[in-house]
Every structure is written in C-alpha cells, then in structure tokens.
Amino acid sequence: MTPSGTAIQTDAGMTGPYDSVLGVRKDLILKTMITQMPVRHELAKDDVRFCALLIDADPDSGRALSVERICHRLTD
C-alpha cells in the first residue's frame, strides 16, 4: 500500500492445487514442454489452497486503509 492509500496487487495467487500449473499436474505440463507433444491434462489434487487479498477501504475517499494477504490451506 502506498502512503497515499493506493492498494497495489500484482498477483494474489490462485485458488486450487498449490503444487500445480494452473491446477494441472506439473509433471504433465513439463512433459508437454520437453517433448513438444500434446499430453492429456489431469487435475492436480493435493495441497489445495484458497488465496486472496483483503482490502479495507475508506468508503468516502476510496483509499485503502489496510491490505492483508490471505492464503488458507484447505483440508479434506
């Protein structure tokens, strides 16, 4: 957050399997990149996380008062 109250977000992460490439098993993505051959994508299933950004803003000015990163590991 800047001193003037501007909240800046470049990447909050994703909600889904953490050890993956956009939710797909990373070993399959690597195989595609190495061989340049198509591979059927399968969803990664382990270590699912919810990631977000919580911004408390002044309702009158719209300026950010606080910014909090949230990354919560979900369990089965």
PDB file with one MODEL, atoms N, CA, C and O in Angstrom:
MODEL        1
ATOM      1  N   MET A   1       0.861  -1.175   0.000  1.00  0.00           N
ATOM      2  CA  MET A   1       0.000   0.000   0.000  1.00  0.00           C
ATOM      3  C   MET A   1       0.901   1.230   0.000  1.00  0.00           C
ATOM      4  O   MET A   1       1.871   1.294   0.754  1.00  0.00           O
ATOM      5  N   THR A   2       0.581   2.193  -0.837  1.00  0.00           N
ATOM      6  CA  THR A   2       1.385   3.407  -0.898  1.00  0.00           C
ATOM      7  C   THR A   2       0.974   4.364   0.227  1.00  0.00           C
ATOM      8  O   THR A   2      -0.110   4.217   0.792  1.00  0.00           O
ATOM      9  N   PRO A   3       1.824   5.340   0.557  1.00  0.00           N
ATOM     10  CA  PRO A   3       1.479   6.300   1.604  1.00  0.00           C
ATOM     11  C   PRO A   3       0.206   7.106   1.305  1.00  0.00           C
ATOM     12  O   PRO A   3      -0.449   7.602   2.221  1.00  0.00           O
ATOM     13  N   SER A   4      -0.142   7.231   0.004  1.00  0.00           N
ATOM     14  CA  SER A   4      -1.342   7.993  -0.360  1.00  0.00           C
ATOM     15  C   SER A   4      -2.613   7.150  -0.296  1.00  0.00           C
ATOM     16  O   SER A   4      -3.706   7.657  -0.549  1.00  0.00           O
ATOM     17  N   GLY A   5      -2.474   5.841   0.046  1.00  0.00           N
ATOM     18  CA  GLY A   5      -3.658   4.999   0.206  1.00  0.00           C
ATOM     19  C   GLY A   5      -4.037   4.206  -1.018  1.00  0.00           C
ATOM     20  O   GLY A   5      -5.185   3.780  -1.144  1.00  0.00           O
ATOM     21  N   THR A   6      -3.104   3.997  -1.924  1.00  0.00           N
ATOM     22  CA  THR A   6      -3.379   3.178  -3.095  1.00  0.00           C
ATOM     23  C   THR A   6      -2.949   1.740  -2.814  1.00  0.00           C
ATOM     24  O   THR A   6      -1.788   1.481  -2.498  1.00  0.00           O
ATOM     25  N   ALA A   7      -3.891   0.811  -2.931  1.00  0.00           N
ATOM     26  CA  ALA A   7      -3.580  -0.608  -2.746  1.00  0.00           C
ATOM     27  C   ALA A   7      -3.055  -1.155  -4.066  1.00  0.00           C
ATOM     28  O   ALA A   7      -3.639  -0.912  -5.122  1.00  0.00           O
ATOM     29  N   ILE A   8      -1.959  -1.891  -4.004  1.00  0.00           N
ATOM     30  CA  ILE A   8      -1.337  -2.432  -5.204  1.00  0.00           C
ATOM     31  C   ILE A   8      -1.324  -3.945  -5.109  1.00  0.00           C
ATOM     32  O   ILE A   8      -0.866  -4.510  -4.116  1.00  0.00           O
ATOM     33  N   GLN A   9      -1.827  -4.598  -6.144  1.00  0.00           N
ATOM     34  CA  GLN A   9      -1.824  -6.060  -6.194  1.00  0.00           C
ATOM     35  C   GLN A   9      -1.220  -6.483  -7.525  1.00  0.00           C
ATOM     36  O   GLN A   9      -1.723  -6.104  -8.583  1.00  0.00           O
ATOM     37  N   THR A  10      -0.146  -7.268  -7.481  1.00  0.00           N
ATOM     38  CA  THR A  10       0.433  -7.777  -8.725  1.00  0.00           C
ATOM     39  C   THR A  10      -0.006  -9.210  -8.975  1.00  0.00           C
ATOM     40  O   THR A  10      -0.243  -9.586 -10.123  1.00  0.00           O
ATOM     41  N   ASP A  11      -0.122 -10.020  -7.925  1.00  0.00           N
ATOM     42  CA  ASP A  11      -0.558 -11.404  -8.061  1.00  0.00           C
ATOM     43  C   ASP A  11      -0.946 -11.923  -6.684  1.00  0.00           C
ATOM     44  O   ASP A  11      -0.107 -11.984  -5.785  1.00  0.00           O
ATOM     45  N   ALA A  12      -2.195 -12.291  -6.514  1.00  0.00           N
ATOM     46  CA  ALA A  12      -2.647 -12.819  -5.227  1.00  0.00           C
ATOM     47  C   ALA A  12      -2.525 -14.330  -5.164  1.00  0.00           C
ATOM     48  O   ALA A  12      -2.775 -14.927  -4.117  1.00  0.00           O
ATOM     49  N   GLY A  13      -2.146 -14.955  -6.266  1.00  0.00           N
ATOM     50  CA  GLY A  13      -2.084 -16.407  -6.313  1.00  0.00           C
ATOM     51  C   GLY A  13      -3.377 -16.962  -6.854  1.00  0.00           C
ATOM     52  O   GLY A  13      -4.197 -16.233  -7.414  1.00  0.00           O
ATOM     53  N   MET A  14      -3.555 -18.252  -6.683  1.00  0.00           N
ATOM     54  CA  MET A  14      -4.759 -18.874  -7.216  1.00  0.00           C
ATOM     55  C   MET A  14      -5.450 -19.699  -6.139  1.00  0.00           C
ATOM     56  O   MET A  14      -4.866 -20.021  -5.105  1.00  0.00           O
ATOM     57  N   THR A  15      -6.681 -20.023  -6.403  1.00  0.00           N
ATOM     58  CA  THR A  15      -7.390 -20.950  -5.551  1.00  0.00           C
ATOM     59  C   THR A  15      -7.398 -22.282  -6.270  1.00  0.00           C
ATOM     60  O   THR A  15      -7.939 -22.398  -7.370  1.00  0.00           O
ATOM     61  N   GLY A  16      -6.803 -23.284  -5.656  1.00  0.00           N
ATOM     62  CA  GLY A  16      -6.710 -24.605  -6.262  1.00  0.00           C
ATOM     63  C   GLY A  16      -5.470 -25.315  -5.772  1.00  0.00           C
ATOM     64  O   GLY A  16      -4.855 -24.893  -4.792  1.00  0.00           O
ATOM     65  N   PRO A  17      -5.089 -26.409  -6.457  1.00  0.00           N
ATOM     66  CA  PRO A  17      -3.901 -27.167  -6.054  1.00  0.00           C
ATOM     67  C   PRO A  17      -2.651 -26.298  -6.137  1.00  0.00           C
ATOM     68  O   PRO A  17      -2.333 -25.761  -7.198  1.00  0.00           O
ATOM     69  N   TYR A  18      -1.951 -26.161  -5.027  1.00  0.00           N
ATOM     70  CA  TYR A  18      -0.811 -25.247  -4.936  1.00  0.00           C
ATOM     71  C   TYR A  18       0.387 -25.708  -5.757  1.00  0.00           C
ATOM     72  O   TYR A  18       1.034 -24.895  -6.418  1.00  0.00           O
ATOM     73  N   ASP A  19       0.686 -26.990  -5.724  1.00  0.00           N
ATOM     74  CA  ASP A  19       1.846 -27.536  -6.425  1.00  0.00           C
ATOM     75  C   ASP A  19       1.417 -28.002  -7.813  1.00  0.00           C
ATOM     76  O   ASP A  19       1.447 -29.197  -8.106  1.00  0.00           O
ATOM     77  N   SER A  20       1.016 -27.053  -8.674  1.00  0.00           N
ATOM     78  CA  SER A  20       0.492 -27.364  -9.995  1.00  0.00           C
ATOM     79  C   SER A  20       0.775 -26.206 -10.939  1.00  0.00           C
ATOM     80  O   SER A  20       1.319 -25.178 -10.537  1.00  0.00           O
ATOM     81  N   VAL A  21       0.402 -26.386 -12.190  1.00  0.00           N
ATOM     82  CA  VAL A  21       0.464 -25.307 -13.175  1.00  0.00           C
ATOM     83  C   VAL A  21      -0.980 -24.999 -13.544  1.00  0.00           C
ATOM     84  O   VAL A  21      -1.594 -25.716 -14.334  1.00  0.00           O
ATOM     85  N   LEU A  22      -1.511 -23.940 -12.971  1.00  0.00           N
ATOM     86  CA  LEU A  22      -2.906 -23.544 -13.152  1.00  0.00           C
ATOM     87  C   LEU A  22      -3.871 -24.706 -12.906  1.00  0.00           C
ATOM     88  O   LEU A  22      -4.855 -24.876 -13.627  1.00  0.00           O
ATOM     89  N   GLY A  23      -3.572 -25.499 -11.877  1.00  0.00           N
ATOM     90  CA  GLY A  23      -4.452 -26.576 -11.479  1.00  0.00           C
ATOM     91  C   GLY A  23      -4.175 -27.917 -12.142  1.00  0.00           C
ATOM     92  O   GLY A  23      -4.794 -28.919 -11.784  1.00  0.00           O
ATOM     93  N   VAL A  24      -3.257 -27.954 -13.101  1.00  0.00           N
ATOM     94  CA  VAL A  24      -2.924 -29.191 -13.811  1.00  0.00           C
ATOM     95  C   VAL A  24      -1.648 -29.777 -13.222  1.00  0.00           C
ATOM     96  O   VAL A  24      -0.751 -29.040 -12.815  1.00  0.00           O
ATOM     97  N   ARG A  25      -1.566 -31.131 -13.176  1.00  0.00           N
ATOM     98  CA  ARG A  25      -0.353 -31.792 -12.673  1.00  0.00           C
ATOM     99  C   ARG A  25       0.868 -31.265 -13.402  1.00  0.00           C
ATOM    100  O   ARG A  25       0.916 -31.276 -14.632  1.00  0.00           O
ATOM    101  N   LYS A  26       1.854 -30.804 -12.646  1.00  0.00           N
ATOM    102  CA  LYS A  26       3.018 -30.160 -13.254  1.00  0.00           C
ATOM    103  C   LYS A  26       3.884 -31.125 -14.053  1.00  0.00           C
ATOM    104  O   LYS A  26       4.534 -30.703 -15.009  1.00  0.00           O
ATOM    105  N   ASP A  27       3.914 -32.420 -13.691  1.00  0.00           N
ATOM    106  CA  ASP A  27       4.706 -33.375 -14.458  1.00  0.00           C
ATOM    107  C   ASP A  27       4.188 -33.501 -15.891  1.00  0.00           C
ATOM    108  O   ASP A  27       4.975 -33.693 -16.818  1.00  0.00           O
ATOM    109  N   LEU A  28       2.874 -33.394 -16.078  1.00  0.00           N
ATOM    110  CA  LEU A  28       2.305 -33.465 -17.420  1.00  0.00           C
ATOM    111  C   LEU A  28       2.627 -32.213 -18.224  1.00  0.00           C
ATOM    112  O   LEU A  28       2.901 -32.297 -19.421  1.00  0.00           O
ATOM    113  N   ILE A  29       2.595 -31.066 -17.582  1.00  0.00           N
ATOM    114  CA  ILE A  29       2.937 -29.811 -18.262  1.00  0.00           C
ATOM    115  C   ILE A  29       4.411 -29.837 -18.677  1.00  0.00           C
ATOM    116  O   ILE A  29       4.748 -29.438 -19.791  1.00  0.00           O
ATOM    117  N   LEU A  30       5.284 -30.304 -17.788  1.00  0.00           N
ATOM    118  CA  LEU A  30       6.704 -30.394 -18.117  1.00  0.00           C
ATOM    119  C   LEU A  30       6.939 -31.350 -19.284  1.00  0.00           C
ATOM    120  O   LEU A  30       7.763 -31.074 -20.155  1.00  0.00           O
ATOM    121  N   LYS A  31       6.217 -32.471 -19.305  1.00  0.00           N
ATOM    122  CA  LYS A  31       6.356 -33.421 -20.409  1.00  0.00           C
ATOM    123  C   LYS A  31       5.972 -32.772 -21.732  1.00  0.00           C
ATOM    124  O   LYS A  31       6.650 -32.976 -22.739  1.00  0.00           O
ATOM    125  N   THR A  32       4.900 -31.997 -21.742  1.00  0.00           N
ATOM    126  CA  THR A  32       4.483 -31.275 -22.947  1.00  0.00           C
ATOM    127  C   THR A  32       5.558 -30.295 -23.388  1.00  0.00           C
ATOM    128  O   THR A  32       5.867 -30.204 -24.576  1.00  0.00           O
ATOM    129  N   MET A  33       6.126 -29.566 -22.443  1.00  0.00           N
ATOM    130  CA  MET A  33       7.149 -28.570 -22.787  1.00  0.00           C
ATOM    131  C   MET A  33       8.426 -29.229 -23.316  1.00  0.00           C
ATOM    132  O   MET A  33       9.051 -28.709 -24.241  1.00  0.00           O
ATOM    133  N   ILE A  34       8.812 -30.354 -22.743  1.00  0.00           N
ATOM    134  CA  ILE A  34      10.054 -31.023 -23.139  1.00  0.00           C
ATOM    135  C   ILE A  34       9.911 -31.745 -24.475  1.00  0.00           C
ATOM    136  O   ILE A  34      10.792 -31.657 -25.330  1.00  0.00           O
ATOM    137  N   THR A  35       8.799 -32.459 -24.651  1.00  0.00           N
ATOM    138  CA  THR A  35       8.626 -33.256 -25.864  1.00  0.00           C
ATOM    139  C   THR A  35       7.945 -32.514 -27.006  1.00  0.00           C
ATOM    140  O   THR A  35       7.994 -32.955 -28.154  1.00  0.00           O
ATOM    141  N   GLN A  36       7.309 -31.385 -26.693  1.00  0.00           N
ATOM    142  CA  GLN A  36       6.525 -30.631 -27.674  1.00  0.00           C
ATOM    143  C   GLN A  36       5.383 -31.461 -28.256  1.00  0.00           C
ATOM    144  O   GLN A  36       4.921 -31.209 -29.369  1.00  0.00           O
ATOM    145  N   MET A  37       4.939 -32.445 -27.493  1.00  0.00           N
ATOM    146  CA  MET A  37       3.828 -33.300 -27.903  1.00  0.00           C
ATOM    147  C   MET A  37       2.660 -33.078 -26.942  1.00  0.00           C
ATOM    148  O   MET A  37       2.872 -32.860 -25.749  1.00  0.00           O
ATOM    149  N   PRO A  38       1.432 -33.132 -27.454  1.00  0.00           N
ATOM    150  CA  PRO A  38       0.285 -32.933 -26.564  1.00  0.00           C
ATOM    151  C   PRO A  38       0.143 -34.070 -25.563  1.00  0.00           C
ATOM    152  O   PRO A  38       0.390 -35.233 -25.884  1.00  0.00           O
ATOM    153  N   VAL A  39      -0.254 -33.724 -24.366  1.00  0.00           N
ATOM    154  CA  VAL A  39      -0.492 -34.681 -23.287  1.00  0.00           C
ATOM    155  C   VAL A  39      -1.840 -34.336 -22.672  1.00  0.00           C
ATOM    156  O   VAL A  39      -2.157 -33.162 -22.481  1.00  0.00           O
ATOM    157  N   ARG A  40      -2.618 -35.336 -22.367  1.00  0.00           N
ATOM    158  CA  ARG A  40      -3.921 -35.105 -21.730  1.00  0.00           C
ATOM    159  C   ARG A  40      -3.709 -34.501 -20.340  1.00  0.00           C
ATOM    160  O   ARG A  40      -2.955 -35.043 -19.531  1.00  0.00           O
ATOM    161  N   HIS A  41      -4.364 -33.400 -20.073  1.00  0.00           N
ATOM    162  CA  HIS A  41      -4.236 -32.739 -18.782  1.00  0.00           C
ATOM    163  C   HIS A  41      -5.088 -33.433 -17.726  1.00  0.00           C
ATOM    164  O   HIS A  41      -6.236 -33.805 -17.972  1.00  0.00           O
ATOM    165  N   GLU A  42      -4.508 -33.594 -16.563  1.00  0.00           N
ATOM    166  CA  GLU A  42      -5.229 -34.138 -15.419  1.00  0.00           C
ATOM    167  C   GLU A  42      -5.096 -33.148 -14.267  1.00  0.00           C
ATOM    168  O   GLU A  42      -4.033 -32.566 -14.048  1.00  0.00           O
ATOM    169  N   LEU A  43      -6.179 -32.971 -13.547  1.00  0.00           N
ATOM    170  CA  LEU A  43      -6.165 -32.037 -12.427  1.00  0.00           C
ATOM    171  C   LEU A  43      -5.261 -32.526 -11.312  1.00  0.00           C
ATOM    172  O   LEU A  43      -5.265 -33.706 -10.960  1.00  0.00           O
ATOM    173  N   ALA A  44      -4.489 -31.607 -10.765  1.00  0.00           N
ATOM    174  CA  ALA A  44      -3.729 -31.893  -9.542  1.00  0.00           C
ATOM    175  C   ALA A  44      -4.721 -31.919  -8.392  1.00  0.00           C
ATOM    176  O   ALA A  44      -5.734 -31.222  -8.434  1.00  0.00           O
ATOM    177  N   LYS A  45      -4.444 -32.715  -7.366  1.00  0.00           N
ATOM    178  CA  LYS A  45      -5.442 -32.875  -6.300  1.00  0.00           C
ATOM    179  C   LYS A  45      -4.947 -32.544  -4.913  1.00  0.00           C
ATOM    180  O   LYS A  45      -5.759 -32.349  -4.008  1.00  0.00           O
ATOM    181  N   ASP A  46      -3.648 -32.474  -4.714  1.00  0.00           N
ATOM    182  CA  ASP A  46      -3.120 -32.301  -3.362  1.00  0.00           C
ATOM    183  C   ASP A  46      -2.849 -30.839  -3.027  1.00  0.00           C
ATOM    184  O   ASP A  46      -2.677 -30.001  -3.912  1.00  0.00           O
ATOM    185  N   ASP A  47      -2.817 -30.559  -1.746  1.00  0.00           N
ATOM    186  CA  ASP A  47      -2.445 -29.237  -1.212  1.00  0.00           C
ATOM    187  C   ASP A  47      -3.269 -28.102  -1.820  1.00  0.00           C
ATOM    188  O   ASP A  47      -2.720 -27.152  -2.378  1.00  0.00           O
ATOM    189  N   VAL A  48      -4.586 -28.212  -1.705  1.00  0.00           N
ATOM    190  CA  VAL A  48      -5.490 -27.193  -2.249  1.00  0.00           C
ATOM    191  C   VAL A  48      -5.502 -25.985  -1.322  1.00  0.00           C
ATOM    192  O   VAL A  48      -5.635 -26.119  -0.105  1.00  0.00           O
ATOM    193  N   ARG A  49      -5.362 -24.809  -1.915  1.00  0.00           N
ATOM    194  CA  ARG A  49      -5.323 -23.568  -1.122  1.00  0.00           C
ATOM    195  C   ARG A  49      -6.268 -22.513  -1.685  1.00  0.00           C
ATOM    196  O   ARG A  49      -6.529 -22.453  -2.887  1.00  0.00           O
ATOM    197  N   PHE A  50      -6.764 -21.691  -0.782  1.00  0.00           N
ATOM    198  CA  PHE A  50      -7.563 -20.518  -1.138  1.00  0.00           C
ATOM    199  C   PHE A  50      -6.678 -19.300  -0.922  1.00  0.00           C
ATOM    200  O   PHE A  50      -6.242 -19.043   0.201  1.00  0.00           O
ATOM    201  N   CYS A  51      -6.408 -18.553  -1.977  1.00  0.00           N
ATOM    202  CA  CYS A  51      -5.565 -17.357  -1.869  1.00  0.00           C
ATOM    203  C   CYS A  51      -6.363 -16.132  -2.324  1.00  0.00           C
ATOM    204  O   CYS A  51      -7.097 -16.181  -3.311  1.00  0.00           O
ATOM    205  N   ALA A  52      -6.204 -15.046  -1.588  1.00  0.00           N
ATOM    206  CA  ALA A  52      -6.955 -13.828  -1.900  1.00  0.00           C
ATOM    207  C   ALA A  52      -6.266 -12.627  -1.273  1.00  0.00           C
ATOM    208  O   ALA A  52      -5.250 -12.757  -0.590  1.00  0.00           O
ATOM    209  N   LEU A  53      -6.830 -11.478  -1.515  1.00  0.00           N
ATOM    210  CA  LEU A  53      -6.344 -10.231  -0.933  1.00  0.00           C
ATOM    211  C   LEU A  53      -7.541  -9.526  -0.302  1.00  0.00           C
ATOM    212  O   LEU A  53      -8.571  -9.346  -0.952  1.00  0.00           O
ATOM    213  N   LEU A  54      -7.410  -9.130   0.955  1.00  0.00           N
ATOM    214  CA  LEU A  54      -8.477  -8.431   1.667  1.00  0.00           C
ATOM    215  C   LEU A  54      -8.056  -6.973   1.833  1.00  0.00           C
ATOM    216  O   LEU A  54      -7.040  -6.679   2.463  1.00  0.00           O
ATOM    217  N   ILE A  55      -8.842  -6.069   1.266  1.00  0.00           N
ATOM    218  CA  ILE A  55      -8.532  -4.641   1.335  1.00  0.00           C
ATOM    219  C   ILE A  55      -9.638  -3.940   2.117  1.00  0.00           C
ATOM    220  O   ILE A  55     -10.815  -4.045   1.770  1.00  0.00           O
ATOM    221  N   ASP A  56      -9.254  -3.226   3.173  1.00  0.00           N
ATOM    222  CA  ASP A  56     -10.184  -2.389   3.925  1.00  0.00           C
ATOM    223  C   ASP A  56     -10.033  -0.980   3.368  1.00  0.00           C
ATOM    224  O   ASP A  56      -8.958  -0.385   3.446  1.00  0.00           O
ATOM    225  N   ALA A  57     -11.109  -0.454   2.810  1.00  0.00           N
ATOM    226  CA  ALA A  57     -11.046   0.855   2.149  1.00  0.00           C
ATOM    227  C   ALA A  57     -11.967   1.858   2.828  1.00  0.00           C
ATOM    228  O   ALA A  57     -13.018   1.493   3.356  1.00  0.00           O
ATOM    229  N   ASP A  58     -11.567   3.114   2.809  1.00  0.00           N
ATOM    230  CA  ASP A  58     -12.385   4.216   3.326  1.00  0.00           C
ATOM    231  C   ASP A  58     -13.545   4.422   2.356  1.00  0.00           C
ATOM    232  O   ASP A  58     -13.305   4.682   1.177  1.00  0.00           O
ATOM    233  N   PRO A  59     -14.793   4.315   2.811  1.00  0.00           N
ATOM    234  CA  PRO A  59     -15.931   4.443   1.896  1.00  0.00           C
ATOM    235  C   PRO A  59     -16.076   5.827   1.271  1.00  0.00           C
ATOM    236  O   PRO A  59     -16.644   5.959   0.187  1.00  0.00           O
ATOM    237  N   ASP A  60     -15.570   6.857   1.941  1.00  0.00           N
ATOM    238  CA  ASP A  60     -15.703   8.212   1.402  1.00  0.00           C
ATOM    239  C   ASP A  60     -14.646   8.524   0.351  1.00  0.00           C
ATOM    240  O   ASP A  60     -14.968   9.052  -0.714  1.00  0.00           O
ATOM    241  N   SER A  61     -13.391   8.203   0.639  1.00  0.00           N
ATOM    242  CA  SER A  61     -12.305   8.556  -0.282  1.00  0.00           C
ATOM    243  C   SER A  61     -11.949   7.421  -1.244  1.00  0.00           C
ATOM    244  O   SER A  61     -11.375   7.660  -2.306  1.00  0.00           O
ATOM    245  N   GLY A  62     -12.295   6.177  -0.865  1.00  0.00           N
ATOM    246  CA  GLY A  62     -11.920   5.033  -1.685  1.00  0.00           C
ATOM    247  C   GLY A  62     -10.474   4.597  -1.474  1.00  0.00           C
ATOM    248  O   GLY A  62     -10.008   3.660  -2.122  1.00  0.00           O
ATOM    249  N   ARG A  63      -9.770   5.263  -0.580  1.00  0.00           N
ATOM    250  CA  ARG A  63      -8.368   4.925  -0.325  1.00  0.00           C
ATOM    251  C   ARG A  63      -8.263   3.711   0.590  1.00  0.00           C
ATOM    252  O   ARG A  63      -9.082   3.507   1.485  1.00  0.00           O
ATOM    253  N   ALA A  64      -7.225   2.910   0.335  1.00  0.00           N
ATOM    254  CA  ALA A  64      -7.002   1.707   1.142  1.00  0.00           C
ATOM    255  C   ALA A  64      -6.521   2.096   2.534  1.00  0.00           C
ATOM    256  O   ALA A  64      -5.643   2.945   2.687  1.00  0.00           O
ATOM    257  N   LEU A  65      -7.105   1.468   3.537  1.00  0.00           N
ATOM    258  CA  LEU A  65      -6.683   1.664   4.921  1.00  0.00           C
ATOM    259  C   LEU A  65      -5.748   0.541   5.360  1.00  0.00           C
ATOM    260  O   LEU A  65      -4.822   0.759   6.141  1.00  0.00           O
ATOM    261  N   SER A  66      -6.002  -0.660   4.848  1.00  0.00           N
ATOM    262  CA  SER A  66      -5.131  -1.793   5.136  1.00  0.00           C
ATOM    263  C   SER A  66      -5.269  -2.836   4.033  1.00  0.00           C
ATOM    264  O   SER A  66      -6.288  -2.911   3.346  1.00  0.00           O
ATOM    265  N   VAL A  67      -4.221  -3.635   3.884  1.00  0.00           N
ATOM    266  CA  VAL A  67      -4.200  -4.708   2.893  1.00  0.00           C
ATOM    267  C   VAL A  67      -3.689  -5.958   3.594  1.00  0.00           C
ATOM    268  O   VAL A  67      -2.668  -5.919   4.280  1.00  0.00           O
ATOM    269  N   GLU A  68      -4.401  -7.070   3.419  1.00  0.00           N
ATOM    270  CA  GLU A  68      -3.996  -8.320   4.059  1.00  0.00           C
ATOM    271  C   GLU A  68      -4.013  -9.457   3.047  1.00  0.00           C
ATOM    272  O   GLU A  68      -5.021  -9.682   2.377  1.00  0.00           O
ATOM    273  N   ARG A  69      -2.899 -10.171   2.937  1.00  0.00           N
ATOM    274  CA  ARG A  69      -2.809 -11.338   2.067  1.00  0.00           C
ATOM    275  C   ARG A  69      -3.380 -12.532   2.811  1.00  0.00           C
ATOM    276  O   ARG A  69      -3.075 -12.747   3.984  1.00  0.00           O
ATOM    277  N   ILE A  70      -4.218 -13.316   2.117  1.00  0.00           N
ATOM    278  CA  ILE A  70      -4.826 -14.495   2.719  1.00  0.00           C
ATOM    279  C   ILE A  70      -4.400 -15.711   1.892  1.00  0.00           C
ATOM    280  O   ILE A  70      -4.562 -15.725   0.672  1.00  0.00           O
ATOM    281  N   CYS A  71      -3.866 -16.712   2.550  1.00  0.00           N
ATOM    282  CA  CYS A  71      -3.559 -17.990   1.905  1.00  0.00           C
ATOM    283  C   CYS A  71      -3.916 -19.076   2.902  1.00  0.00           C
ATOM    284  O   CYS A  71      -3.195 -19.303   3.874  1.00  0.00           O
ATOM    285  N   HIS A  72      -5.020 -19.738   2.657  1.00  0.00           N
ATOM    286  CA  HIS A  72      -5.548 -20.736   3.592  1.00  0.00           C
ATOM    287  C   HIS A  72      -5.503 -22.110   2.954  1.00  0.00           C
ATOM    288  O   HIS A  72      -6.085 -22.319   1.890  1.00  0.00           O
ATOM    289  N   ARG A  73      -4.821 -23.051   3.592  1.00  0.00           N
ATOM    290  CA  ARG A  73      -4.746 -24.433   3.109  1.00  0.00           C
ATOM    291  C   ARG A  73      -6.054 -25.131   3.466  1.00  0.00           C
ATOM    292  O   ARG A  73      -6.466 -25.145   4.626  1.00  0.00           O
ATOM    293  N   LEU A  74      -6.698 -25.709   2.458  1.00  0.00           N
ATOM    294  CA  LEU A  74      -7.959 -26.420   2.657  1.00  0.00           C
ATOM    295  C   LEU A  74      -7.659 -27.884   2.959  1.00  0.00           C
ATOM    296  O   LEU A  74      -6.709 -28.452   2.421  1.00  0.00           O
ATOM    297  N   THR A  75      -8.465 -28.486   3.813  1.00  0.00           N
ATOM    298  CA  THR A  75      -8.271 -29.885   4.163  1.00  0.00           C
ATOM    299  C   THR A  75      -9.475 -30.682   3.684  1.00  0.00           C
ATOM    300  O   THR A  75     -10.555 -30.133   3.462  1.00  0.00           O
ATOM    301  N   ASP A  76      -9.272 -31.973   3.530  1.00  0.00           N
ATOM    302  CA  ASP A  76     -10.373 -32.854   3.080  1.00  0.00           C
ATOM    303  C   ASP A  76     -11.353 -33.091   4.192  1.00  0.00           C
ATOM    304  O   ASP A  76     -12.339 -33.802   4.005  1.00  0.00           O
TER     305      ASP A  76
ENDMDL
END
